[in-house]
Amino acid sequence: MPRSMLHFEHVIPVDAKAISRADLWKALVFRAQYPGFFTPGLECTLQPGDDRNFVRVIRFADTQLHDRVTLSPHDHIHSLIDGRHQPMHAECLIAIEEPRPGQFAVRFSYRRDSISEHGGLNADEFLKSAYQLNDREAMTRILEMLAEGWSHPHS
């Protein structure tokens, strides 16, 4: 039976005063490498990779997922939990946009298994809200870190 998929995206504008694209990129990569820093209850370990690809093993509750992350430097981050080999399918694309010179926005695009049941509660709307809230809180934290002079320890 084909999977029912949920697709959604949202954009968070970034007040780019004193923040460069390179610093924003480093902070987004840090979030991709250490998602547990931004999401309590999420454990993550990284498997060896290179400067453009790595696999993170994500654990929460009794679930463990392998998430392949691909980096396109200073442009976008793509992550994939392949549902053909795991209990769920989920993809995320995080892209830095520059609507005007020196003004940034971060676009979050998601494609994942739907959790709503036909004729039941529309749980997908709650899921979308949770993702959006998590992204907004993470971006707030990222911008605070950058404003305080944070530098990625592996940069």
Buried (B, 14 or more C-beta within 10 A) or exposed (E): EEEEBBEBBBBBEBEBEEBEBEBBBBBBBBBBBBBBBBBEEBEBEEEEBEEEEBBBEBBEEEEEBBBBBBBEEBEBBBBBBBBEEBEEBBBBBBBBBEEEEEEBBBBBBBBBBBBBEEEEEEEBEEBBEEBBEBBEEBBEBBBEBBEEEBEBEEE
